[in-house]
Amino acid sequence: MAGFAEDLRRDLSLVPKQIQSKYLYDALGSCLFEAISRLPWYRITRAEGRLLSRWAGQAVAPLADPLTLVELGCGNGEKIAMLAEALRSRRRTVSVHLIDISQTALDQSERQLNRFEHVSIIGHRTTYEDGLRDAASARGRGPMLVLFLGSNIGNFDPPASHEFLSEIRRALRPGDALLLGADLVKPERDLLLAYDDPLGVTAAFNKNLLARANVELHADFDLSAFRHRAVWNPAESRVEMHLVSLRAQEVSIARADLVVRFERGEPIWTESSYKYTPERVHAMGAAAGFRAVEQWVDPSAKFALTLFLVEDSR
């Protein structure tokens, strides 16, 4: 809670005002995102699932036993379960580290994996960075495969994505690997429907940030005084989500010792989702010190799954 208050105190003083997207994923937010992933307009989850169901065996083939799997942002566990299924025939115990700031996501993932007798599970309710360091320090003698799926890399701006991929690389050893999911550029209409769906589920997901602040930080956001807005920024190749103030207003956030004033039409920037070309995904990995060995693309939804290997100890 203290971190949430401190971050709001800083980020709501920026121009434009911001709230970090990691705060979207409390218990309710995780459930709302699960609903978003099943909407017909949000095709990322199904496209990645199709790729994993077809290529999971090839993704783990270059990696020897005993294998450690680490998923950064585990969601509901359906994806890592496909990798676990592909490893069933090896008849060796697979250590799985689940890393997420949402306890709901960790619980869902553990339930998905409990059906596998060859899997041992360790959950880390923490940030990607701290969880990865903990998993790396606890690993066995075999290789480690880090999963960063769902196009979560798209929530980082280019400098931050480079630093994050470089941090993953620093945590790995020669023979380790990274499996990266990345959403690709597609028509603007398709992108906006994915982030501003006709049922209003994404709007509820976004507004839940304000509801969370009301509950946890004793804020007095009037949710009806803000509307969800998604825009495609072609120059930056990203979809942006905002909460736009519908009137001039003043909001008190008691536990952050903060009063925030909004003009009519003033936005809070809550999330960015960068979109890529297949070549750009290769280049991001190479810049962080990885070598791409396979890339699988879902042509209908335009989504890429790329396997990177670590070859030296830089």
N, C-alpha and C positions, 0 to 999 in steps of 0.2 A: 504493500500500500504506500509506503514512504517513497518508493521509486516512482510509482504512478503520479503521486502528488508533485514530486520534484520535476519530473519530465513535463507535466502539464504547466507548471509554473514557468518553465523555460520556453516550451514550444508554443504556448499560446501568446507569448510576447513577440514571436517572430512575425515577419511580413513576407508571405501570407501566414496567418495562423495555422498551426499544425497540431496533430495528435499522431503519435507513432502507431503504425499499423499493428505492431505486436499486441497492443491493448484491445484489438478486436476479438481476441481469442480467450475470453473467459468461458465459463461453462455454457452459458446461453449462446455466446458467439460461436463456439465450436459446433454446437448443435445447428445453428443457423447456417454455418458454412457447409455442414454435411448436407443440409437441404439444398443449398445452392449447387453443390456438386452433382445433384440429381436432376437439376432443371434441364430441359431440352436445349436451352440457349447457352448453357455453360458446358462446353464440350471437352475441356481439359482433362477432367478426371476419367471420363470414358475412353478418350483417345490414349491416355497413358496406360490405362488398364488393358486395352487391346494390345498395345505394344509389349507390355510385360507378359501377358498371357502367351504371346507368341515367342518372345525372345528371352525370357528369363533364364532359360537353360544356357543360351549362348553368352548371356551377361556374366554368369558365374563360372563359365567354362575355363577362362584363363587363370582362375584363382585356385590354389591348392588348399588342401585340408591341413590342420583345422582352421576353419574360416570364422572370422568375426564380422557380423553385419552391424552397421551403425546407421540408424535413420534419423536425420535431422528434420524435425517436424513430422511426427509419425501419423497424424490424422487419425483415421479409424482403423488403421492396420491392414487394410485389404491389400495394399501394394506390397508391403514387405512379406505378407503371407504368400504371395506368388513366388517370391524369391526363396522362401523357406520350402515351399512345395517342390521347387526345382532342385533343391539340395537333399530331398528326402532319400533319393536312391544312393547317396554316398554313405549312408549309415554311420555318419560321424556327428557328434554333437556340435551344433552351431550356436555360438554365443551371440545373442542379439541385444544390442543396446538401443533403447528407445529414448529419444530426447525431444521434449516438448515442454513449453511453459504451461500447457493446459493439462490439468489432471484428468479431465474428461477424455481427452485424446489418448493419454497414456492408458487409462482403464479400457477404452475401446480396443486399442491395439493389443493389449495383453490378452483380452478375451479372444481376439482373432487368432493369436499364436498359441494359446493354451492347448489346442487340439494336436499340436505337433510334439511327438515324444522326443524328437531329436533336437529340440530347440530349448536353450536356457535363456531366460529373459531377465534383463536388468533395466529398470526404468529410471530416468533422470528427469525430474521436474526442474528444469533450469533453462538457461539460454543455450543456443546452438554452440557458442564458443566454449562455455564452461563444460557443457555436456560432452563435447568432442574431446576436450582435454582429459576429462575423467575416464571416458571410454578408452582412449589411447593409452592411458597409464595402467589400465586394468587388462589390456589385451593379452592374448596368449602368444605363442611363438609363431603362429601362422599368419597369413595375410589378413588385411582388413579391407572391407568394401564399405565405403560411405555412400549412403543414398541421400540425395537432395532432390526431391521430386516435386511434382505439382506445380512446376514453374515458380517455386518460391524464390528462386534467384532473381526473378523479375521484380521483386519488392525492393531490391537494392538499386541505387543509381550506379552508373558505370564505375566511378572510383571505389564505391563501397563494395560492389560485386567483385572487383579485382582484388581488393584487400581480403574479402571473405574467402574467395577461392584460394588465395595465397595462404591464408591461415589454415584452411583444410590441408593444403599441400604440406605445410610445415609440420602438421600433426602426423603425417603418413611416412611410411618407409618404402624403400624399393620393393616392388612386388605388390603393393597395395593399389587400390583403385577407387575411382569416384564414378558413380552413375548419376548423371545430371538430367533432369527433365526441364525442358524449356518450351514455352509457347512461342509460336512463330507468327510473323506479321500476316494479317488476313484482312479482308474488306472491313472498312470502318463500321458498316451496319452490323456485321456479325460481332465485332468487338463490343459495341455499345449495348447490344442486346444481352451479351454475356455479363455485363457489369451494371446494367439497369434493366432488369427483367420485368416483363409485364405483370408478374404476380407481386412484385414489390418485396421479394425475399431479400434481395441485396440491399435495398433501402433499409429494411429492418436490421440487417446485419450491421450496416454502417451506423444507424442511429443508436444501436446498442452501446456504442462508445459513450454516448451522452448518458444513457440509462445507467451504465456502469459507474460513471463519475458521480451520478446522483446517489447511488447506493453506497459506494465505497468511500467517496470523498465528501459526502454531504453537500454536493452541488445542487443548484436549483435550475438546471437546464429544462426549458419547456420544449419537449420533443416536437410538439406541433408547430413550433416557431422555427424549425429548421427543415429543409428538404434535401434529399439525396440528389446528387448530380454526378454523372460520369461523363468525361470528355476524352476524346482521342487527340493526343498531341503528336502529330506526325513528325514534327521537327525533332522531337526527343524519342520517338518510337515507343510511346507509353500511353496506357490508359490511366487517367487520374480519377480518383474518387474524392468528392468534396461533400461537406455538409454546409449548406448555404443558409444564412440567417434571413428570414422572411421579413424582418422588421428591425429597426433600431432597438437594441435591448442591452440589458446589463445582467450578467450572470455571476453569482457568487459561488466560489468553490471553497467551502469552509476549511477543510483539512489541508488545503494547499495555501491557505491564507491569501486568497487571490480573488480579485474582482476583475472581470473581463467585460469590456464594452465592445459591442458589435454594431456596425452600420448595417442598414438595410442592403441586402445583396452581398454582404461580406462572407467569404467562404472560410471553412476550416479544411485544410488539405489532409486527408486521412490515409490515403494509400496511393502508391504508384505501382503499375504492373507493366514492366518493360516487355516488349515483343522483339523477336530476333529473326535473323535468317540462319539457315544451317551453317553457313560459313562463319557467321559471327560467333556462334556457339563454339566452334572449333578454335577460333582466335582467342576467345576468353580463356579457354582451358590452357592453350599454349602459353599465353602471357603469364599464367600463374604457375607454369612449370610442369604441366601434364602433357601426355601424348594421347591423342584420340586414336582409339583402335577400332571402334565401331560406332556407327550412328544409324538409328532406325527412325524413320519418319512416317507418321500417319498422314497420308495425303489428303484425306477428306477433312479432318479437323485441323491440319497443319500444326502438328506438334512433334517435337523431336526428343528422343531419348539417346543420350551419348555416353559411351563408356570411355573413360580416361584411365590410363595407367601411369604409375610412378616408376621411373626407370633408373633414377640416380638419387644420390643423397644430398644434392645441392648444398 
